[in-house]
């Protein structure tokens, strides 16, 4: 009898332990548990220690509230210019409403993936091939806007969508590579021609500057020469005037006139001496008395000047 009661007590203790264990639910940080009571939604358990009614309440859904990266399978898209383009992307989303995430869709991840693919095909179908490579950010923004609007009913917030790869067919890749090579060669030819053009412009500008500098130098040299020649003529004229004044002043002193006569006679005789030195023929005045007459004429002029 005692053995039976002990077994019953032990069984009740074990049941009590199981009930307590089933009643306690610890929810990790950044997680949410959706509780159903008798098959209906009851509550969302927040992070920490929570209590439920065993065998009545059931943890129906467990959600991770952190940002979740989800790989979107690659697909073939047709561009506006009828070119096939294989697109591979990645989607970032976050559960914001655990209740809607549990009951708004049977599989919100699959729904978001399918919607991302259809939206991407629609966006790329409105663009030409070249624009798809240039406007990745614009494509990502359009996909996120469309997904975020639809995912609000599923308790999910779409944060980002990033295109990982855009792969056109091999023929298009070869054509694009040839186009890029042609563009680079074109830019190289243009750069070379512009360099030659600039070189010719620089040479012409240098020659022009040199010609202007040369002409300015010649002009300044002529001006300097003219100024120097004028200064020399002025100095000679001033010297002659000074000499004439000195001669005139010398005739005013006693004996000055006789000295002038003597000087004129010396010059006259020196002139004949020079003629004798420079030639084989000596010219002698027909009347040597002309020397005295010349001296007398000079003396008469000096007196008249006085």
C-alpha positions in Angstrom: 0.0 0.0 0.0 2.8 2.3 0.9 4.6 1.4 -2.4 1.5 2.3 -4.3 1.1 5.7 -2.6 4.8 6.4 -3.2 4.4 5.7 -6.9 1.4 8.0 -7.1 3.2 10.7 -5.3 6.2 10.3 -7.6 4.0 10.4 -10.7 2.2 13.5 -9.5 5.6 15.2 -8.8 6.8 14.3 -12.3 3.6 15.6 -13.8 3.9 18.8 -11.8 7.5 19.3 -13.0 6.4 18.7 -16.6 3.6 21.2 -16.2 5.9 23.8 -14.8 8.4 23.2 -17.6 5.7 23.5 -20.1 4.3 26.7 -18.5 7.6 28.5 -18.6 8.8 30.0 -22.0 12.0 32.0 -22.3 12.1 34.2 -25.4 15.6 35.3 -26.7 16.4 38.9 -27.4 15.3 40.0 -30.9 12.8 37.1 -31.2 9.1 36.8 -30.9 6.9 33.8 -30.2 3.3 33.7 -31.4 1.0 31.8 -29.0 -2.3 30.1 -30.0 -4.8 29.1 -27.3 -7.1 26.3 -28.4 -6.2 26.9 -32.1 -6.7 30.7 -32.1 -4.2 33.5 -31.8 -3.8 34.6 -28.2 -0.6 36.7 -27.8 2.9 37.5 -28.9 5.5 36.6 -26.3 8.2 39.3 -25.8 11.8 38.6 -25.1 12.4 37.4 -21.5 10.5 35.0 -19.1 6.9 34.3 -20.1 4.2 31.9 -18.7 1.6 29.9 -20.7 -1.0 27.4 -19.9 0.3 23.9 -20.6 -1.6 21.8 -23.1 -3.9 24.8 -23.8 -1.5 27.3 -25.2 0.8 26.4 -28.0 3.8 28.2 -29.6 2.6 28.3 -33.2 5.3 30.5 -34.8 8.8 31.7 -33.9 10.1 34.8 -35.7 13.6 36.3 -35.8 13.2 40.1 -35.6 16.7 40.9 -36.8 17.5 42.0 -40.3 17.6 38.9 -42.5 19.5 38.7 -45.9 17.7 36.5 -48.4 19.2 35.4 -51.7 16.8 35.9 -54.6 17.4 33.2 -57.3 18.8 34.5 -60.6 16.4 34.9 -63.4 16.4 35.9 -67.1 15.0 39.4 -67.8 14.2 41.0 -71.2 15.3 44.6 -71.7 13.4 47.2 -73.7 15.7 46.5 -76.7 14.9 42.8 -76.6 18.1 41.7 -75.0 18.3 38.8 -72.5 19.9 39.7 -69.2 20.5 37.3 -66.3 20.0 39.1 -63.0 21.0 37.9 -59.5 20.2 39.8 -56.4 19.9 39.7 -52.6 17.1 41.0 -50.4 17.2 42.4 -46.9 14.1 42.4 -44.8 12.9 42.5 -41.2 9.8 41.2 -39.4 8.0 44.1 -37.8 4.7 42.5 -36.9 4.9 38.9 -35.8 1.1 38.4 -35.9 0.8 39.5 -39.6 4.0 37.6 -40.5 2.3 34.5 -39.1 -1.2 34.9 -40.5 -0.8 37.4 -43.3 0.8 34.9 -45.7 1.4 31.2 -45.6 5.0 31.8 -46.5 6.1 35.5 -46.5 9.6 34.7 -47.6 8.4 32.9 -50.7 5.9 35.7 -51.4 8.6 38.4 -51.1 11.0 36.4 -53.4 8.4 36.0 -56.1 7.3 39.6 -55.9 11.0 40.7 -56.1 11.5 38.7 -59.2 8.3 39.9 -61.0 9.0 43.6 -60.0 12.6 43.3 -61.2 11.5 41.9 -64.6 9.0 44.7 -64.9 11.6 47.4 -64.1 14.3 46.1 -66.4 11.7 45.6 -69.2 11.3 49.4 -69.3 15.0 50.0 -69.7 17.5 49.5 -72.5 20.5 47.3 -71.9 23.1 50.1 -71.4 20.9 51.9 -68.8 20.6 48.8 -66.7 24.3 48.9 -66.0 24.3 52.6 -65.3 21.2 52.8 -63.1 21.6 49.9 -60.6 20.7 52.2 -57.7 17.5 53.3 -59.5 16.5 49.7 -60.1 17.2 48.8 -56.5 15.0 51.7 -55.3 12.1 50.8 -57.5 12.2 47.2 -56.4 12.3 48.2 -52.7 9.4 50.6 -53.1 7.2 48.0 -54.7 8.1 45.3 -52.2 7.8 47.4 -49.2 4.2 48.5 -50.1 3.1 44.9 -50.6 5.0 43.4 -47.6 3.3 45.8 -45.2 0.3 43.4 -45.2 2.7 40.5 -44.3 4.2 42.3 -41.2 7.5 42.6 -43.0 9.7 45.7 -43.7 11.8 45.5 -46.9 15.0 47.4 -46.1 17.2 47.0 -49.2 17.5 45.1 -52.5 20.9 44.8 -54.1 21.7 43.5 -57.6 24.7 41.3 -57.4 25.3 40.4 -61.0 24.0 41.5 -64.4 25.1 39.0 -67.0 24.2 39.5 -70.7 24.8 36.8 -73.3 28.3 36.2 -74.5 27.6 37.8 -77.9 26.5 41.0 -76.2 29.6 40.9 -74.0 31.9 40.6 -77.0 30.0 43.5 -78.7 30.2 45.6 -75.6 33.9 44.9 -75.3 34.5 45.9 -78.9 32.5 49.1 -78.4 34.5 49.9 -75.3 37.8 49.3 -77.2 36.6 51.5 -80.1 35.6 54.3 -77.7 39.0 54.1 -76.0 40.8 54.2 -79.4 38.6 57.1 -80.4 39.5 59.0 -77.2 43.2 58.3 -77.8 43.0 59.7 -81.3 41.1 62.7 -80.2 43.6 63.3 -77.4 46.6 63.0 -79.8 45.0 65.4 -82.3 44.2 67.9 -79.6 47.8 67.6 -78.3 49.2 68.3 -81.8 46.7 71.2 -82.2 47.8 72.7 -78.9 51.4 72.2 -79.9 50.9 74.2 -83.1 49.1 76.9 -81.2 51.9 77.1 -78.7 54.6 77.2 -81.4 52.7 80.0 -83.2 52.2 81.9 -80.0 55.9 81.5 -79.3 56.9 82.7 -82.8 54.6 85.7 -82.5 56.0 86.6 -79.1 59.5 86.3 -80.4 58.8 88.5 -83.5 57.1 91.1 -81.2 60.1 91.0 -78.9 62.5 91.3 -81.8 60.7 94.2 -83.4 60.5 95.9 -80.0 64.2 95.5 -79.5 65.0 96.8 -83.0 62.7 99.8 -82.4 64.3 100.5 -79.1 67.8 100.2 -80.8 66.8 102.7 -83.5 65.4 105.1 -80.9 68.6 104.8 -78.9 70.8 105.3 -82.0 68.8 108.3 -83.1 68.9 109.8 -79.6 72.7 109.1 -79.4 73.3 110.6 -82.9 71.2 113.7 -82.0 73.1 114.1 -78.8 76.4 113.8 -80.7 75.4 116.4 -83.3 74.3 118.7 -80.5 77.6 118.2 -78.7 79.5 118.9 -81.9 77.4 122.0 -82.6 77.9 123.2 -79.0 81.7 122.6 -79.3 81.9 124.5 -82.6 79.9 127.4 -81.1 82.1 127.4 -78.1 85.2 127.4 -80.3 83.8 130.3 -82.4 83.0 132.2 -79.3 86.5 131.7 -78.0 88.0 132.8 -81.3 85.8 135.9 -81.2 86.8 136.6 -77.6 90.4 136.1 -78.5 90.3 138.8 -81.2 89.1 141.4 -78.7 92.3 141.2 -76.6 95.4 143.2 -77.7 97.3 141.3 -80.3 94.5 138.8 -80.8 93.8 139.9 -84.4 97.5 139.4 -85.3 97.3 135.9 -83.8 94.3 135.1 -85.9 96.1 136.3 -89.0 99.1 134.1 -88.1 96.8 131.1 -87.5 95.0 131.5 -90.9 98.4 131.7 -92.6 99.6 128.5 -90.9 96.4 126.7 -91.9 96.8 127.8 -95.5 100.4 126.7 -95.7 99.5 123.4 -93.9 96.8 122.7 -96.5 99.4 123.0 -99.3 101.7 120.7 -97.4 99.1 118.0 -97.2 98.5 118.2 -100.9 102.2 117.7 -101.5 102.1 114.6 -99.2 99.0 112.9 -100.8 100.0 113.2 -104.5 102.9 113.3 -106.9 101.9 116.7 -108.2 102.4 119.8 -106.2 100.0 122.7 -107.0 101.6 126.0 -106.3 99.4 129.2 -106.4 100.1 131.4 -109.3 100.5 134.3 -107.1 102.1 133.7 -103.8 100.8 137.0 -102.7 97.4 135.4 -102.4 98.4 134.2 -98.9 98.7 137.7 -97.8 95.5 138.6 -99.5 93.6 135.7 -97.8 94.9 136.8 -94.5 93.9 140.4 -95.2 90.4 139.2 -96.2 90.0 137.2 -93.0 91.1 140.1 -91.0 88.7 142.4 -92.7 85.8 140.0 -92.0 86.8 139.8 -88.3 86.8 143.6 -88.1 83.4 143.8 -89.7 82.1 141.2 -87.3 83.2 143.3 -84.4 
